Amino acid sequence: MRKEMLNLKIMRPINREIAAQVATLASRYDCTFVMEFANSIVNMKSMLGLLSQMLPMNDTVALRTEGDGENEAMDAMLKLVKKFEK
C-alpha cells in the first residue's frame, strides 16, 4: 500500500474535464485507487464519484493505492496533478 497526502487546492473546483482525466488515468492501473478525507472514501476510477464529493475546507486529502502497479499509479497521478498547477 502507498499513501500520499495531497493538497487539491490547485484542482478546485473539480470539474468534468479534471474528473475525466483523473478517472481515466486511475483506470489504467489494476490496483485499488482511492481518495480519503474526513469520513469519505472515493474511488478515483469513478468520474461520478469524483464529481459528487464535497472536498474538505482545507483541501488536503490522502490518495491511497494498493495492489499491482500501486507505485506507478501513484507516480502517474502525482505527475497529472502537477499539470494543474498554475
C-alpha positions, 0 to 999 in steps of 0.5 A, spaced: 500 500 500 502 507 498 499 513 501 500 520 499 497 526 502 495 531 497 493 538 497 487 539 491 487 546 492 490 547 485 484 542 482 478 546 485 473 546 483 473 539 480 470 539 474 468 534 468 474 535 464 479 534 471 474 528 473 475 525 466 482 525 466 483 523 473 478 517 472 481 515 466 488 515 468 486 511 475 483 506 470 489 504 467 492 501 473 489 494 476 490 496 483 485 499 488 485 507 487 482 511 492 481 518 495 480 519 503 478 525 507 474 526 513 469 520 513 469 519 505 472 514 501 472 515 493 474 511 488 478 515 483 476 510 477 469 513 478 468 520 474 461 520 478 464 519 484 469 524 483 464 529 481 459 528 487 464 529 493 464 535 497 472 536 498 474 538 505 475 546 507 482 545 507 483 541 501 488 536 503 486 529 502 490 522 502 490 518 495 491 511 497 493 505 492 494 498 493 495 492 489 499 491 482 502 497 479 500 501 486 507 505 485 506 507 478 499 509 479 501 513 484 507 516 480 502 517 474 497 521 478 502 525 482 505 527 475 497 529 472 496 533 478 502 537 477 499 539 470 494 543 474 498 547 477 498 554 475 
